[in-house]
Amino acid sequence: IDEQGVFVEKLSLYPNPFQQHFTLEFIFGEEVQHLIVEVYDVMGRPLVTRSEKQVTSGSIELDLSCCAHGVYLCKITADGVILESRTLVHTK
């Protein structure tokens, strides 16, 4: 997938629904200078932000065990390009 100059070979969030934490796994076709993963509640308030620099592949685990059960939005941005916004469900 080519998203405005960012070549994405793999981008997955799992598990979904999740109980305490979820994992973002990624592989890019070339080095991404700045990767940002943000989680928002349904009101649009930011809850968790993780940032990685100069990555081509890897995984990021985000812990939301301190958050209430419900629906959240995860936004993934690479070099200023929003690659994906995905709904996540936090269960018991």
Order of alpha helices (4+ residues) and beta strands (2+ residues): beta-beta-beta-beta-beta-beta
